[in-house]
Amino acid sequence: MISIRKREKETIIIQNFKREYLPIFSYLIGGYSILNFLSMIKVDINLSYKFFLVGFGITFLWYSIKSYRNEKLITQVFLIVNNKELIIKIKEMKSSKREKTFLLNNIEKITIEKTKGGYDLVLKIKNDIEDRSIWTGWYTSDLRLIRKIILEYKVKGEE
């Protein structure tokens, strides 16, 4: 989910990931509800759904705690684009931040690539450097919109 704020000479794009982690909880609750319903209609699965929920729940909690300790859970990505540069600010858990700055003239190509975890917006920069800071889980419409905005500012900067 992105929000775009246009100003006179720059555009701020905020990519929000706070809600990306919530579907896992709804899958857990949905699986629990379905298996409970099946056990109510006398299908003998009491033991199997307990193993499923406990196993999946422990795995999810282990991954969440490990990612939280390593500060790998990204909550927001800020993109600030003006006529000269692209600034990417990544906000992670525990309020740690990383910042990258690229000149728009140095960006050679912007592509969208499908990866194992979703889709990445790949910025190919001079000197064979690639940046994959911007990504989504299962759709590309936000990435296409971000690419369009970056290319518009790149054309404005070349004029």
LUMLUMMI-769875 format. One record per atom (N, C-alpha, C, CB): x, y, z; residue in three letters. Coordinates in pm, whole numbers, plus 50000, padded with zeros to 5 digits. Each point is the difference from the previous one (the first is absolute). Glycine has a CB too. Example, Ala and Ser with C-alpha at 12.3 -4.5 7.8 and 13.67 -1.06 7.14 Angstrom:
! residues 2
513194943150780ala;499115011950000ala;500905012050000ala;498114988350125ala;501545022249803ser;500825011950006ser;499235010950073ser;501184993749785ser;
//
This chain:
! residues 159
500844988450000met;499165011650000met;500905012450000met;498134987550122met;501625021549787ile;500815012149993ile;499115012350011ile;501714988149859ile;498915022750186ser;499345013049996ser;500975009749936ser;498594995150208ser;500875013949711ile;500815009349923ile;499655014250042ile;500144983949804ile;500905023950224arg;499815014150035arg;500835008349904arg;499574994550245arg;499735012849668lys;500705008349901lys;500145014150053lys;499114985949812lys;502085019350171arg;500275013950033arg;500445007049874arg;500654994250238arg;499775018249775glu;500375007749882glu;501174993849925glu;499185020350115glu;501894976949955lys;501214995449933lys;500384985750033lys;500755023250003lys;498454969950079glu;500344986350035glu;498744992050030glu;502205007650090glu;497964979349909thr;498924990950034thr;500494990750109thr;499025001449766thr;500164996550334ile;500324990650108ile;499074988149986ile;500815018750155ile;499774969449836ile;499244987649990ile;500294991950126ile;500075000049743ile;498894995950327ile;500154992150122ile;499434986249973ile;499875020750150ile;500984969149862gln;499574986249984gln;499884994150141gln;501134997649770gln;497654998750268asn;499714995850136asn;499894984950008asn;498825021750042asn;501914972150049phe;499974985450015phe;499404995650132phe;501994998849856phe;497415010150220lys;499494996350132lys;498914989549989lys;500585022750084lys;498634977849812arg;498904990549985arg;500414987449926arg;498445019250000arg;502774979949953glu;500454988349925glu;500084987650087glu;501265015149849glu;498974986850282tyr;500194988750089tyr;498694995150061tyr;502275008550048tyr;496634999149935leu;498734996350060leu;499314988049934leu;499775023650060leu;500354973749809pro;499314988449943pro;500424986750061pro;499815012849792pro;501394986450262ile;500444987550062ile;499124996850119ile;502365004149924ile;497275006150153phe;499114997650113phe;498624995749953phe;501285016950133phe;498234989049759ser;498674996049952ser;500034985849943ser;499485024049950ser;501654971749991tyr;500114986149955tyr;499964990550119tyr;501345007449801tyr;499344996250307leu;499974991650120leu;498584998850056leu;502365006950051leu;496965004449959ile;498644999950055ile;499064992649906ile;500445021850117ile;499714980249751gly;499164992949903gly;500224985050005gly;500055020049855gly;501204975650152gly;500294985750010gly;499444994150127gly;502075003449867gly;498055003850242tyr;499454995450127tyr;498484998849992tyr;501925010850122tyr;497424999049815ser;498544999949989ser;499514988549914ser;499985024750028ser;500684973049858ile;499604989049912ile;500174986650069ile;500645013649800ile;500484984550265leu;500244987250067leu;499074998350119leu;502385000749926leu;497295009950144asn;499024999150109asn;498624996449946asn;501325016750132asn;498304989249756phe;498704996849940phe;499954985249960phe;499795023849917phe;501294971350023leu;500034985949962leu;499934990850121leu;501325006249798leu;499294997850311ser;499934991650120ser;498615000450063ser;502445003950040ser;496825007249938met;498645000750053met;499064990849925met;500435023650068met;499824973949804ile;499114991149925ile;500514985650006ile;499385019049847ile;501374978450259lys;500434986550036lys;501034993949906lys;497794997150101lys;502985011049832val;501154994849928val;501144999750101val;499225009049770val;501394979750247asp;500984998450107asp;501355005849958asp;498804979350080asp;501385033749943ile;501275006449965ile;500545008150116ile;499295000849761ile;500254996450357asn;500425008050115asn;501525000450014asn;497874994050113asn;502774994749874leu;501454999550016leu;500725006949885leu;499744978650126leu;499755019649751ser;500705005749885ser;499955015350000ser;499454979449872ser;499415026550163tyr;499975014649997tyr;500835005950112tyr;497744999149897tyr;502374993950214lys;500865005050107lys;501465000049956lys;498364991650171lys;502074997849762phe;501374999649950phe;500235010949896phe;500084975350044phe;498935026649869phe;500125010449896phe;500155013850062phe;498624985949846phe;500495017550245leu;500045013350059leu;501245002250085leu;497525000149998leu;502824990150081val;501185001550085val;501265001049914val;498864987350186val;501255004049714gly;501185000249913gly;500125012949921gly;499844975549983gly;499075028849956phe;500045012449922phe;500205012150090phe;498514989449829phe;500845010650286gly;500155011250093gly;501415001450053gly;497634997050062gly;502994991849975ile;501385000450049ile;500945004649889ile;499504981650164ile;500305013549715thr;500855004149888thr;499865015049974thr;499784977149899thr;499005027950100phe;499785014249976phe;500615008650111phe;497904994349878phe;501905001850246leu;500585007750111leu;501524999749996leu;497984994850137leu;502604993849831trp;501464998949991trp;500545009349892trp;499894976250080trp;499465023849804tyr;500425008849890tyr;499845014750038tyr;499364982249835tyr;499525021350228ser;499755013950037ser;501015004950103ser;497584996749952ser;502694995350149ile;500955004050103ile;501405001149942ile;498594988950175ile;501795001649740lys;501325000449938lys;500145012549911lys;500124974750006lys;498865028249914ser;500045011849914ser;499995012850081ser;498844987049822ser;500405013150286tyr;499955012050085tyr;501355002750065tyr;497564995850042tyr;503094993750005arg;501325001850062arg;501045004749899arg;499434982250165arg;500485012749712asn;500965004049897asn;499585012849928asn;500594976149971asn;498265029550070glu;499475012349941glu;499784998749850glu;501155012950178glu;498344975749777lys;499794998149857lys;498555002349958lys;501864983850004lys;497275019250090leu;498615002849964leu;499885014649960leu;499164982050158leu;500655020449714ile;499905013649948ile;498585005050019ile;501844995649829ile;498015016450226thr;498665005450019thr;499645010649897thr;500244995250241thr;500735013049716gln;499715010449901gln;501215002549913gln;498355010450157gln;501374993349717val;501035004549909val;499565013649948val;500684976149934val;500175034050085phe;499735013549951phe;500835002349875phe;499485008450234phe;499894996349660leu;500705003749877leu;499785014949978leu;499734976749899leu;501345030750091ile;499905014349972ile;500665002349865ile;500015006450249ile;499194998149653val;500505001849864val;499895014749964val;499314976549934val;501805029350019asn;499965013449943asn;500724999649866asn;499925011050231asn;500365000649710asn;500585000349865asn;501424994449994asn;498595019649954asn;502104979750158lys;501404996049999lys;500274986450062lys;500545023850007lys;498754972750101glu;500364987950072glu;498794992450051glu;502115011150065glu;498164976549970leu;499024990950060leu;500564996050135leu;499164991449773leu;500095011350332ile;500414996550136ile;499084988950049ile;500895023550047ile;499704965549998ile;499234988750054ile;500334998950148ile;499994987749776ile;498995013950309lys;500174998550145lys;499214987850043lys;500335025150034lys;500354965450028ile;499364987650044ile;499905000250152ile;500894987349799ile;497885011850251lys;499774999750144lys;499674985750039lys;499175024150003lys;501594970650092glu;499824986250044glu;499474999950143glu;501854992249847glu;497944995950205met;499574998750139met;501055006050092met;498694979249945met;500915023950175lys;500865006250101lys;500525013549951lys;500664977350084lys;498625028849825ser;500285013349944ser;501435001949949ser;498295008550153ser;502304981049793ser;501285001749932ser;499715004249856ser;501164982750148ser;499735025249795lys;499755005549867lys;501244998549914lys;498335016250094lys;501454981749777arg;501075000149901arg;499625010049892arg;500634975650047arg;500365030549892glu;499725009949897glu;500944997949882glu;499205016550173glu;500244984249707lys;500784998949877lys;499635011849911lys;500114974550015lys;500885031049917thr;499775011249910thr;500604996749864thr;500005016450192thr;499204985549702phe;500454997649863phe;499715012349916phe;499604975150024phe;501345028749892leu;499745010649903leu;499174994149886leu;502165012050060leu;496844995449894leu;499144994849894leu;500764998149870leu;498065011350107leu;502984996549870asn;500804998349878asn;500764986850000asn;500235024849985asn;500074969850133asn;500764987450009asn;499124987749984asn;501605011650147asn;497094990049861ile;499094988549985ile;499864996949852ile;498755005950213ile;501694982149748glu;499954996149859glu;498674993649963glu;502464996950006glu;497044994450081lys;498804992349966lys;499224996850127lys;501164990249796lys;497535010150193ile;499124996450111ile;499104988749952ile;500065023650099ile;500064964849964thr;499194988449960thr;499294994050120thr;501594995449811thr;497384996950159ile;499284992550103ile;500294985349977ile;498165017750020ile;502394975650081glu;500364985949988glu;499234991750102glu;502285006349916glu;497304981950040lys;499334990750090lys;501074991950072lys;497954998749850lys;501965001050281thr;500944992350082thr;499234989850081thr;501595019650012thr;499114973250071lys;499374989650080lys;498975005650098lys;502104986749978lys;498175024950078gly;499125005850100gly;498985009849948gly;501814996750155gly;498195006449717gly;499075009849944gly;500595006949880gly;499015003450226gly;500855009649769tyr;500505008049889tyr;500935010950052tyr;497914995249867tyr;503195007050064asp;500975010350036asp;500075010649892asp;501334983250131asp;498845029249910leu;500315010949908leu;501525001249998leu;497785012550043leu;502824983949845val;501464999649990val;500495012849934val;499974974749985val;500865032650087leu;500635012049947leu;501404996249954leu;498645015450152leu;501594984749717lys;501344997049948lys;500745013149983lys;499184979049881lys;501905022250193ile;500755012450006ile;501344997649932ile;498855007250215ile;501795003649744lys;501314998949936lys;500964992450091lys;499615021749877lys;501434972750065asn;501004991750070asn;499414986750047asn;501155021050073asn;497844973949857asp;499394987050026asp;499504998350143asp;501494990749826asp;497885019550227ile;499424999350133ile;498494998449984ile;501865014450102ile;497564976449977glu;498554998050001glu;499475002850139glu;500164982849816glu;498685023550191asp;499365002650128asp;498614993849996asp;501315021450035asp;498364970650068arg;498714993350009arg;499295003650131arg;500884981149858arg;499165031450180ser;499415004350127ser;498485000749994ser;502065012850047ser;497384988749834ile;498565001949985ile;499414986949950ile;500285024949951ile;498734969750121trp;499414987249962trp;498554999350048trp;502294988950010trp;496985001749931thr;498654996950047thr;499844984950004thr;499065021649905thr;499904973950161gly;499814985750018gly;499404993049880gly;499755004750236gly;499125000149712trp;499324992249897trp;499425008349886trp;499484983850177trp;500785029049815tyr;499435008249893tyr;501045010049952tyr;497684997350097tyr;502145007649780thr;501005008949942thr;499485014049972thr;501034980049900thr;497725022850128ser;499445013149965ser;500715011450074ser;497794988949958ser;502535009150170asp;500735010350074asp;501395002249942asp;498724994050206asp;501944995149757leu;501355001249944leu;499985007249865leu;500664979050119leu;498325018349800arg;499895006949871arg;499775015050021arg;499084979149897arg;500135024450202leu;499755014150030leu;501275006950050leu;497614994450055leu;503154999150031ile;501265005650050ile;500985001749885ile;499644989250224ile;500455000849688arg;500915000949884arg;499615011849911arg;500374975050008arg;498335026849971lys;499525011049916lys;500385013650059lys;498094985649924lys;501765016050206ile;500345012750066ile;501505002649990ile;498064997250157ile;502764992649867ile;501465001849991ile;500405003949859ile;500334983250184ile;499085010249715leu;500355003249861leu;499545014049961leu;499844975749945leu;499015028850107glu;499545013749973glu;501015010250052glu;497614992350011glu;502855005750110tyr;500985009450057tyr;501354998949930tyr;498824998550219tyr;501514989849733lys;501264998549927lys;499955008049870lys;500344977150100lys;498525022549831val;499845007849876val;500025014950032val;498654981349897val;500705023050212lys;500015014150039lys;501415004750031lys;497684997650090lys;503114993949973gly;501375003850036gly;500925001249881gly;499644988950215gly;500075003649676glu;500845000549881glu;499705012249914glu;500124975250004glu;498735031150016glu;499625011649919glu;500805012350035glu;497744990849980glu;
//
